[in-house]
Amino acid sequence: MGEQVAEADSQHPFWPRDLSIPDYVPNDRSMTEILTFLFSVSGALLLGTWALTGQEVARGRLSAARRLALCWFAVCGFIHGVIEGWFSLYYSSIASDQSFLSQLWKEYSKGDSRYIIADNFTVCMETVTAVMWGPLSVWTVLAFLYQRPNRFVLQLIVSLGQLYGAVLYFYTEHRDGYVHSQPGHPVYFWFYFIFMNLLWITIPLLLIHDAWNQLSAAQALSDRTAASPKTKGE
């Protein structure tokens, strides 16, 4: 009887293979459908933001690099706020739910089963990401479009938060021995787990460096301006 229960629990595509998910219901949508939705919406946001940021702003036109950065923040707003927001709300029922976004998470969980079992770290990290970095990513886009003085502060805060979350995401799984994904699988391990999450390390690092330079230059100018009356008085 015990062997039959164990066998039933293993009828899922997640790792480790002996993971018990008694309420799991297989997706009725294919990987192609799910990935097409994800990349279609992300692509539409990229194109829409690129077109929007090509318009004249308060201090002229934005550079191509700045426009690409805003495209990134627009996509982050969607992924953090909607997709990860869904997980933070419905993590306890995703294994059995057949809503489209739940199926998306079941598909992604083939690369990291911590999501299908609602691992404590994953739930906490994704909730913070959805509540904080989703809205702040949208605010960052608006701040650059309207040339708000806090725009690089927002870029720095969001990018630091993303980098910190991604480092913890990889490091906790490293300490677990990478047991939550099929080792070496070209899609589930290398694309879902490694590549898709590595973006939230490499791009935030570039944006942190950019914000550092911009804020340092602004502070240097402020320091020179503050010191100039003293020099003039002498």
Rosetta silent file (secondary structure, phi, psi, omega in degrees, C-alpha in Angstrom):
SEQUENCE: MGEQVAEADSQHPFWPRDLSIPDYVPNDRSMTEILTFLFSVSGALLLGTWALTGQEVARGRLSAARRLALCWFAVCGFIHGVIEGWFSLYYSSIASDQSFLSQLWKEYSKGDSRYIIADNFTVCMETVTAVMWGPLSVWTVLAFLYQRPNRFVLQLIVSLGQLYGAVLYFYTEHRDGYVHSQPGHPVYFWFYFIFMNLLWITIPLLLIHDAWNQLSAAQALSDRTAASPKTKGE
SCORE:     score description
SCORE:     0.000 S_00000001
   1 L     0.000  -44.584  179.244    0.000    0.000    0.000 S_00000001
   2 H   -62.230  -37.252  179.531    2.835    2.420    0.915 S_00000001
   3 H   -67.136  -35.848  179.098    4.601    1.696   -2.381 S_00000001
   4 H   -66.317  -39.655  178.264    1.426    2.520   -4.320 S_00000001
   5 H   -64.127  -45.086  179.532    1.105    5.901   -2.551 S_00000001
   6 H   -61.095  -39.914  179.812    4.759    6.720   -3.260 S_00000001
   7 H   -66.070  -40.095  179.774    4.289    5.775   -6.913 S_00000001
   8 H   -65.328  -40.129 -178.750    1.183    7.957   -7.199 S_00000001
   9 H   -65.923  -26.109 -176.005    2.982   10.926   -5.623 S_00000001
  10 L   -86.893    1.248 -179.688    5.808   10.659   -8.163 S_00000001
  11 L   -80.938   66.143  177.881    3.476   11.038  -11.161 S_00000001
  12 L  -152.207  164.298 -175.550    4.587   14.584  -11.843 S_00000001
  13 L   -92.405   13.988 -171.225    7.377   16.200  -13.909 S_00000001
  14 L   -99.046  161.017  178.705    9.190   17.846  -10.993 S_00000001
  15 L  -116.004  147.364   -2.301   12.478   17.189   -9.219 S_00000001
  16 L   -67.362  158.237 -172.114   13.434   15.511   -7.013 S_00000001
  17 L   -66.337  -22.329  179.661   11.415   12.619   -8.406 S_00000001
  18 L   -90.722   12.013  179.076   10.262   11.478   -4.943 S_00000001
  19 L   -63.317  132.497 -179.138    8.682   14.872   -4.243 S_00000001
  20 L   -94.470  115.763  176.959    5.186   14.426   -2.835 S_00000001
  21 L  -133.462   76.744 -171.620    2.549   16.642   -4.492 S_00000001
  22 L   -62.793  -26.398 -177.105   -0.724   14.815   -3.841 S_00000001
  23 L   -98.190   13.641 -176.656   -3.009   17.546   -5.254 S_00000001
  24 L   -67.322  132.995  174.385   -1.053   18.030   -8.519 S_00000001
  25 L  -120.703  123.263 -178.451   -3.115   18.352  -11.704 S_00000001
  26 L   -61.909  149.671  176.622   -1.170   18.248  -15.017 S_00000001
  27 L   -63.151  144.299  171.812   -1.358   21.251  -17.329 S_00000001
  28 L  -104.509    6.112  173.229   -3.788   21.074  -20.216 S_00000001
  29 L  -111.950  144.656 -175.896   -1.828   23.788  -22.057 S_00000001
  30 L   -80.737  163.948  174.233    1.426   23.049  -23.833 S_00000001
  31 H   -56.083  -40.415 -178.159    4.834   24.565  -23.183 S_00000001
  32 H   -61.152  -44.734  179.076    4.535   26.316  -26.564 S_00000001
  33 H   -61.343  -44.648 -176.155    1.270   28.033  -25.614 S_00000001
  34 H   -67.728  -46.945 -179.776    2.636   29.196  -22.283 S_00000001
  35 H   -68.192  -34.346  177.591    5.965   30.493  -23.596 S_00000001
  36 H   -62.778  -42.655  176.633    4.250   32.142  -26.568 S_00000001
  37 H   -60.921  -50.003 -176.440    2.027   34.081  -24.174 S_00000001
  38 H   -59.089  -49.423 -175.404    4.941   35.108  -21.957 S_00000001
  39 H   -78.541  -24.807  175.942    7.202   36.286  -24.760 S_00000001
  40 H   -68.577  -47.450  179.318    4.371   37.848  -26.790 S_00000001
  41 H   -65.201  -43.586  179.030    3.255   40.065  -23.909 S_00000001
  42 H   -62.471  -41.626  178.861    6.871   40.890  -23.006 S_00000001
  43 H   -64.430  -40.167  178.509    7.625   41.669  -26.651 S_00000001
  44 H   -64.173  -39.970  177.340    4.575   43.904  -26.951 S_00000001
  45 H   -65.242  -40.315  177.735    5.640   45.803  -23.842 S_00000001
  46 H   -60.492  -49.217 -178.472    9.164   46.176  -25.222 S_00000001
  47 H   -65.536  -42.177 -179.797    7.900   47.552  -28.533 S_00000001
  48 H   -64.256  -42.748  179.871    5.317   49.801  -26.880 S_00000001
  49 H   -69.057  -38.209  177.768    7.828   51.240  -24.418 S_00000001
  50 H   -60.654  -43.016  179.172   10.420   51.696  -27.163 S_00000001
  51 H   -67.098  -42.465 -178.788    7.896   53.680  -29.205 S_00000001
  52 H   -63.792  -42.256 -176.894    6.748   55.697  -26.189 S_00000001
  53 H   -77.571   -6.901  177.180   10.271   56.603  -25.102 S_00000001
  54 L   -79.470   -9.346  179.573   11.150   57.770  -28.612 S_00000001
  55 L   -78.571  162.532  179.159    9.040   60.865  -28.095 S_00000001
  56 L   -65.952  134.678  174.430   10.460   64.183  -26.934 S_00000001
  57 E  -112.110 -176.123 -172.699   10.841   64.519  -23.158 S_00000001
  58 L   -55.926  -36.123 -175.861   11.468   67.590  -21.003 S_00000001
  59 L  -116.136   38.348  179.189   15.201   67.727  -21.740 S_00000001
  60 E   101.109 -160.669 -178.625   15.306   66.407  -25.277 S_00000001
  61 L   -93.910  146.420  177.131   15.265   62.856  -26.554 S_00000001
  62 L   -75.567  147.088  177.544   16.358   59.837  -24.536 S_00000001
  63 L   -70.520  164.135  179.339   19.378   57.893  -25.772 S_00000001
  64 H   -61.657  -39.840  179.588   18.959   54.395  -27.208 S_00000001
  65 H   -63.533  -41.220  179.408   20.604   52.893  -24.101 S_00000001
  66 H   -66.880  -38.696  178.701   18.218   54.774  -21.811 S_00000001
  67 H   -64.371  -40.396  176.877   15.233   53.669  -23.877 S_00000001
  68 H   -63.204  -39.190  178.092   16.363   50.037  -23.639 S_00000001
  69 H   -62.347  -39.944  179.209   16.673   50.413  -19.870 S_00000001
  70 H   -70.625  -32.663  173.306   13.100   51.699  -19.694 S_00000001
  71 H   -60.834  -41.849  177.836   11.931   48.799  -21.856 S_00000001
  72 H   -60.993  -46.741 -178.977   13.519   46.513  -19.268 S_00000001
  73 H   -65.709  -33.842  178.049   11.733   48.246  -16.385 S_00000001
  74 H   -65.009  -44.532  177.713    8.400   48.063  -18.237 S_00000001
  75 H   -64.920  -38.770  177.565    8.761   44.299  -18.691 S_00000001
  76 H   -61.177  -39.375  178.398    9.836   44.003  -15.046 S_00000001
  77 H   -58.926  -41.149  178.242    6.669   45.813  -13.999 S_00000001
  78 H   -69.168  -49.037 -176.622    4.610   43.169  -15.828 S_00000001
  79 H   -66.554  -47.199 -179.888    6.604   40.148  -14.643 S_00000001
  80 H   -67.645  -49.009 -173.055    6.957   41.297  -11.040 S_00000001
  81 H   -74.683  -40.943 -175.235    3.512   42.789  -10.633 S_00000001
  82 H   -94.657  -58.812 -174.023    1.346   40.350  -12.615 S_00000001
  83 H   -70.175  -51.424  178.558    3.117   37.006  -12.951 S_00000001
  84 H   -73.071  -28.106  174.111    4.970   36.994   -9.648 S_00000001
  85 H   -62.382  -38.636  176.973    2.054   38.794   -8.049 S_00000001
  86 H   -61.031  -45.110  179.712   -0.139   35.840   -9.048 S_00000001
  87 H   -61.654  -42.990 -177.129    2.249   33.436   -7.377 S_00000001
  88 H   -64.869  -24.508  179.495    2.371   35.492   -4.182 S_00000001
  89 H   -90.095  -36.832 -169.939   -1.438   35.378   -3.970 S_00000001
  90 H  -120.259   21.491 -176.487   -2.175   31.805   -5.088 S_00000001
  91 L   -56.846  -30.669 -174.990    0.976   29.817   -4.265 S_00000001
  92 L   -74.702  -17.122 -176.372   -0.952   27.432   -2.016 S_00000001
  93 L  -120.622    5.549 -175.787   -3.272   26.246   -4.804 S_00000001
  94 L   -61.247  -38.177 -177.060   -1.110   26.429   -7.935 S_00000001
  95 L   -57.927  -33.159 -177.182   -0.420   22.674   -8.019 S_00000001
  96 L  -106.079   -8.876 -174.744   -4.114   21.899   -8.525 S_00000001
  97 L   -85.441  144.811 -179.829   -5.277   25.085  -10.263 S_00000001
  98 L  -112.593   15.087  172.209   -5.768   25.257  -14.039 S_00000001
  99 L   -62.564  153.617 -173.547   -5.856   29.032  -14.449 S_00000001
 100 H   -58.023  -46.345 -178.025   -3.466   30.166  -17.167 S_00000001
 101 H   -69.152  -30.361  174.512   -0.969   31.850  -14.821 S_00000001
 102 H   -66.952  -39.072  176.891   -1.043   28.862  -12.483 S_00000001
 103 H   -65.977  -35.066  175.654   -0.211   26.642  -15.453 S_00000001
 104 H   -59.835  -43.731 -179.363    2.621   29.031  -16.307 S_00000001
 105 H   -70.381  -32.752  175.576    4.030   28.506  -12.817 S_00000001
 106 H   -67.014  -36.562  175.985    3.609   24.739  -13.076 S_00000001
 107 H   -65.667  -45.985  179.714    5.570   24.852  -16.311 S_00000001
 108 H   -64.695  -31.975 -178.419    8.303   26.981  -14.748 S_00000001
 109 L   -64.037  -14.856  173.247    8.402   24.677  -11.726 S_00000001
 110 L   -65.012  -21.410  176.238    9.902   21.997  -13.969 S_00000001
 111 L   -98.615  -15.206  177.950   13.026   24.126  -13.672 S_00000001
 112 L  -160.245   96.084 -173.558   12.602   24.907   -9.977 S_00000001
 113 L   -71.660   -3.158  176.496   10.157   22.796   -7.986 S_00000001
 114 L   -60.972  -24.529 -179.999   10.368   25.143   -5.016 S_00000001
 115 L   -76.396  -38.196 -177.265    7.467   26.987   -6.632 S_00000001
 116 L   -73.175  -24.282  179.010    5.153   24.002   -6.892 S_00000001
 117 L  -100.023    5.027  179.391    5.702   23.105   -3.231 S_00000001
 118 L    54.185   52.038  175.756    5.448   26.755   -2.082 S_00000001
 119 L   -53.353  140.086 -172.753    8.894   26.771   -0.496 S_00000001
 120 H   -59.791  -45.579  179.683    9.003   29.337    2.326 S_00000001
 121 H   -61.409  -44.342 -176.911   11.916   31.347    0.901 S_00000001
 122 H   -62.700  -43.297  179.552   10.352   31.429   -2.563 S_00000001
 123 H   -62.976  -45.822 -179.163    6.998   32.650   -1.283 S_00000001
 124 H   -64.354  -45.219 -178.287    8.601   35.397    0.824 S_00000001
 125 H   -63.502  -45.858 -177.795   10.955   36.507   -1.959 S_00000001
 126 H   -68.938  -31.618  177.809    8.246   36.600   -4.633 S_00000001
 127 H   -67.338  -45.415  176.407    5.840   38.474   -2.369 S_00000001
 128 H   -60.831  -43.434 -179.530    8.415   41.190   -1.681 S_00000001
 129 H   -60.970  -45.958 -178.231    9.238   41.304   -5.400 S_00000001
 130 H   -66.346  -42.795 -175.701    5.594   41.655   -6.426 S_00000001
 131 H   -75.918  -38.118 -175.215    4.731   44.282   -3.820 S_00000001
 132 H   -94.935  -61.466 -168.701    7.932   46.340   -4.073 S_00000001
 133 H   -77.193  -23.216  175.726    9.757   45.940   -7.374 S_00000001
 134 H   -64.239  -61.118  179.226    6.678   45.633   -9.584 S_00000001
 135 H   -62.223  -37.533 -179.152    5.156   49.052   -8.781 S_00000001
 136 H   -68.506  -28.924  175.928    8.577   50.688   -8.429 S_00000001
 137 H   -65.085  -42.904  177.625    9.574   49.448  -11.899 S_00000001
 138 H   -65.185  -41.610  178.575    6.547   51.216  -13.388 S_00000001
 139 H   -61.025  -37.846  179.164    7.331   54.319  -11.323 S_00000001
 140 H   -62.510  -43.958  177.730   10.887   54.266  -12.702 S_00000001
 141 H   -58.987  -47.447 -178.938    9.601   54.316  -16.285 S_00000001
 142 H   -64.782  -37.228 -179.089    7.311   57.252  -15.506 S_00000001
 143 H   -63.559  -37.165  178.159   10.071   59.094  -13.649 S_00000001
 144 H   -75.186  -37.509  179.262   12.313   58.994  -16.717 S_00000001
 145 H   -63.475  -37.219 -179.453    9.517   59.934  -19.099 S_00000001
 146 L   -99.238    8.196  175.841    8.700   62.999  -16.996 S_00000001
 147 L    54.196   46.714  178.202   12.366   63.652  -16.105 S_00000001
 148 L   -73.672  145.119 -178.044   11.774   63.524  -12.356 S_00000001
 149 L   -66.013  -15.861 -179.530   14.848   64.260  -10.187 S_00000001
 150 L   -92.841   10.132 -170.577   14.412   60.944   -8.346 S_00000001
 151 H   -64.472  -40.398 -179.548   14.666   58.803  -11.496 S_00000001
 152 H   -78.100  -24.671  172.774   18.174   57.473  -10.897 S_00000001
 153 H   -64.999  -44.484  177.888   17.423   56.892   -7.224 S_00000001
 154 H   -62.985  -43.731  178.446   14.505   54.695   -8.292 S_00000001
 155 H   -58.656  -42.024 -179.739   16.690   52.899  -10.834 S_00000001
 156 H   -66.401  -45.292 -177.574   19.272   52.199   -8.128 S_00000001
 157 H   -63.422  -49.138 -178.539   16.747   50.974   -5.548 S_00000001
 158 H   -62.595  -45.012 -177.301   14.906   48.653   -7.940 S_00000001
 159 H   -66.208  -39.651  176.597   18.107   47.240   -9.434 S_00000001
 160 H   -63.594  -41.966  178.526   19.668   46.620   -6.019 S_00000001
 161 H   -63.102  -42.643  178.557   16.491   44.845   -4.890 S_00000001
 162 H   -64.425  -44.300 -179.620   16.432   42.683   -8.014 S_00000001
 163 H   -62.376  -45.145 -179.574   20.121   41.826   -7.696 S_00000001
 164 H   -61.648  -44.978  179.078   19.800   40.911   -4.022 S_00000001
 165 H   -63.385  -41.524 -179.172   16.779   38.690   -4.678 S_00000001
 166 H   -67.710  -39.389  178.046   18.459   36.917   -7.599 S_00000001
 167 H   -63.053  -45.548  178.018   21.658   36.278   -5.636 S_00000001
 168 H   -63.686  -37.472 -179.913   19.676   34.780   -2.755 S_00000001
 169 H   -59.102  -49.230  179.354   17.610   32.768   -5.238 S_00000001
 170 H   -71.246  -40.631 -173.820   20.689   31.110   -6.720 S_00000001
 171 H   -68.091  -39.793  178.687   22.608   30.843   -3.464 S_00000001
 172 H   -64.751  -38.943  178.171   19.837   29.087   -1.543 S_00000001
 173 H   -70.891  -34.296  175.718   19.459   26.545   -4.346 S_00000001
 174 H   -60.461  -42.513  179.754   23.240   26.101   -4.500 S_00000001
 175 H   -68.575  -25.212  176.348   23.239   25.226   -0.793 S_00000001
 176 L   -82.616   -6.871  178.045   20.448   22.728   -1.469 S_00000001
 177 L    84.916   21.055  179.130   22.601   21.036   -4.113 S_00000001
 178 L    54.140   45.328 -176.490   20.457   22.001   -7.145 S_00000001
 179 L   -88.788   -8.310 -173.673   17.986   19.253   -6.306 S_00000001
 180 L   -96.243   13.131  176.857   14.883   21.128   -7.497 S_00000001
 181 L  -145.475  155.589  178.124   15.579   20.876  -11.226 S_00000001
 182 L   -70.172  113.863 -172.505   16.541   18.139  -13.657 S_00000001
 183 L   -56.849  126.033  174.501   20.346   18.422  -13.735 S_00000001
 184 L    76.020    2.295 -179.258   21.705   19.647  -17.061 S_00000001
 185 L   -64.488  130.763 -173.990   18.352   19.705  -18.875 S_00000001
 186 L   -63.292  -31.457 -179.735   18.687   22.208  -21.770 S_00000001
 187 L   -96.383  -56.504 -172.875   15.269   23.812  -21.208 S_00000001
 188 H   -68.617  -42.953 -178.638   14.322   23.245  -17.590 S_00000001
 189 H   -87.168  -56.044 -171.778   17.723   23.755  -15.984 S_00000001
 190 H   -76.336  -35.319 -179.093   19.735   25.896  -18.402 S_00000001
 191 H   -90.264  -56.585 -178.051   16.946   28.053  -19.856 S_00000001
 192 H   -63.987  -57.023 -170.962   14.283   28.267  -17.125 S_00000001
 193 H   -78.073  -49.936 -174.547   16.482   28.169  -14.039 S_00000001
 194 H   -81.440  -63.094 -171.178   19.844   29.593  -15.165 S_00000001
 195 H   -62.999  -50.727 -174.167   19.294   31.916  -18.137 S_00000001
 196 H   -63.718  -29.252  179.248   15.956   33.476  -17.201 S_00000001
 197 H   -90.280  -25.600  177.813   17.141   34.284  -13.688 S_00000001
 198 H   -64.940  -25.316  176.318   20.660   35.327  -14.681 S_00000001
 199 H   -58.546  -34.899 -178.051   19.069   38.280  -16.481 S_00000001
 200 H   -82.431    9.195  168.818   18.146   39.679  -13.061 S_00000001
 201 H  -110.472  -49.927 -174.618   21.827   39.701  -12.119 S_00000001
 202 H   -68.671  -47.843 -177.727   23.529   40.964  -15.274 S_00000001
 203 H   -68.329  -46.774  175.101   21.088   43.750  -16.232 S_00000001
 204 H   -58.385  -35.128  176.936   20.673   45.150  -12.684 S_00000001
 205 H   -60.804  -43.201  178.131   24.467   45.219  -12.317 S_00000001
 206 H   -64.237  -39.996 -178.158   24.727   47.381  -15.435 S_00000001
 207 H   -73.609  -31.938  174.621   21.935   49.653  -14.214 S_00000001
 208 H   -64.905  -43.698  177.853   23.475   49.954  -10.742 S_00000001
 209 H   -61.120  -41.739  178.626   26.750   51.033  -12.354 S_00000001
 210 H   -63.829  -47.603 -179.447   24.864   53.567  -14.473 S_00000001
 211 H   -64.209  -39.171  177.056   22.938   54.985  -11.506 S_00000001
 212 H   -56.103  -49.090 -178.791   26.150   55.120   -9.450 S_00000001
 213 H   -63.989  -42.679 -178.072   27.839   57.244  -12.131 S_00000001
 214 H   -66.668  -44.495 -178.789   24.832   59.537  -12.580 S_00000001
 215 H   -70.921  -35.163  177.428   24.293   60.120   -8.860 S_00000001
 216 H   -65.688  -41.329  178.671   28.017   60.582   -8.216 S_00000001
 217 H   -64.738  -40.339  179.012   28.209   63.188  -10.974 S_00000001
 218 H   -65.456  -40.128  179.052   25.176   64.999   -9.563 S_00000001
 219 H   -67.985  -38.741  177.925   26.684   65.012   -6.064 S_00000001
 220 H   -62.698  -42.023  177.724   30.020   66.277   -7.391 S_00000001
 221 H   -63.984  -41.905  178.500   28.224   69.131   -9.164 S_00000001
 222 H   -62.623  -41.663  178.838   26.272   69.924   -6.011 S_00000001
 223 H   -63.127  -41.972  179.796   29.495   69.978   -3.972 S_00000001
 224 H   -66.275  -38.756  179.590   31.152   72.355   -6.450 S_00000001
 225 H   -66.132  -40.617  179.200   28.102   74.614   -6.461 S_00000001
 226 H   -67.172  -31.914 -176.792   28.006   74.692   -2.652 S_00000001
 227 H   -83.749  -22.064 -173.413   31.722   75.527   -2.466 S_00000001
 228 H   -62.695  -37.507  177.982   31.707   78.252   -5.153 S_00000001
 229 H   -61.616  -37.365  178.578   30.272   81.119   -2.980 S_00000001
 230 H   -63.583  -42.337  179.634   33.087   80.608   -0.451 S_00000001
 231 H   -63.960  -41.628 -179.054   35.659   80.751   -3.205 S_00000001
 232 H   -65.745  -39.098  179.735   34.084   83.895   -4.621 S_00000001
 233 H   -65.441  -32.734  178.599   34.002   85.597   -1.216 S_00000001
 234 L   -67.701    0.000    0.000   37.699   84.953   -0.720 S_00000001
